[in-house]
């Protein structure tokens, strides 16, 4: 298993605390030979803030590799996908077991997932401190 996740990016800004690196994420379709013809290929640009390294010798415009420990990536998958699925299933099946109508149970399950994501959004500063990127 990989120990770290690496993405190529370009340094777009630097200040004493953070270096901002722009990463371009490509969809699987973007690698297709016909991507320009079908219009399905897409990419998104993401800006990642990396704690500044006072001994670094890169400047704005340089291509760098942004690295994150693979274990942090798996933790993100749990937080973003697996736990919400468990919340959805637990609420929906729990309400159905109590005799609530399926439609109402399903809507309550979706609402519970919405509340979960609201809690994640409210805790974003704390979570952001746990996910520290570095430049290699």
N, C-alpha and C positions, 0 to 999 in steps of 0.2 A: 504494500500500500504506500502511496505517496505520502511523504512527510510534510510537504508544503504545496500550496497552490500558487502558481505564478502567472501573471498577466503582463504583457508588454504595454507600455504606456509612454506618454510624452509629458515632460515637466512643463506645466503652464504657468506656475507662479511659485515664488519662494518668499517666505518671511521668516523672522527669527524663530517662530514656534512651529510652523508647518510648511511642508512642501506639498503643493497640489499637483497631482498627476492625473492626466486625462487618459482613460482607458476606453477603447472601442470594443464593445461586445458584438460579435457577429452571430447571427442565427445559423443553423445548419444549412439553410438554403443559400446563404451568401457564398458558400464554397462551391456551389453547383456551376457547371460550365454555362448554363443557360440563365443564370441569375439576372443578367441585364435585360433579358427578353420577357420574362414572365412577371416581373414586378413583385415577386413574393419575397425576395431577399431583403433582409432588414438588418440594421445595426443600430445600436444605441451607444451614446457616449456617456460615460460616467466619470465624475470627478471624485478622486479619492484623496483625502487629506492624510498625509504621512507625517509623523513627528520629525522635525528637522534634525539633521545630523550636522553638527558644527564642523566636522572633519570631511564632509562630503565634497567631492570635486565635480559636481554636475551643475549645469546652468539651465535656464529656461530654454526649452526647445530640444533638450537632450532626450534620447530614447532610453528608458530604464525598465527594469523588471520590478513590478510590485509583488511582494510576497506576503502570504498569510499562511499560518500553520494550518494544515489540513484538519486537525482536530477542531479548530474554530469554525471551519466550513461545515463540518458535520453538526456542530452545535447549532449553527444557523439553520440548517435543514430541519433539525428537530423543532426549533422554536417557530419557524415559518410554516412548516408543512405537517409534521407528524402530530404535534400537540393539538393544533386546531382540528385535525381529523378526529382525534380522540374526544375532544370537547363536543364536536358535532355528533359523533356516534353516541356518546354517553347521554347527552341531553335528549336526543331524538328517541333512542331506544328506551331510555328511562321513562320518558313521558308516555310513550306507547304502552309500556308495561303497566303504567298507572291508569290506562284506559282513556287517555286523551286522544282525540282524533289525529290521524296521521298528518293531515295538512297543518294543523296547529303545532304538532310536535316537530315537524320539519322546519316550520318558520321559527319556532323557538330555538331549535338547534342552530339555524343560520344566525339568529340574533345573538346567541351565546358566543358564536365564533366572532361576530362583530365586536362584542364586548371584550373578548380576548385580544383582538388586534388593537382595540382602543387602549387597553392596558399596556400592550407592547409599545405603542406609540408614546404613551405617557412616560414609560420607562426608557425611552430611546437614549437619553444621555448616559444613563447607567450602563446600558448595553453597549453603547458606542465606546465606552472606556475599556471594555473587555476585548474588542476586536481591534487589535493594533496591527496595522500594516507596516511593512518595512520596505526599503528600496535596496535592491541587490545590484 
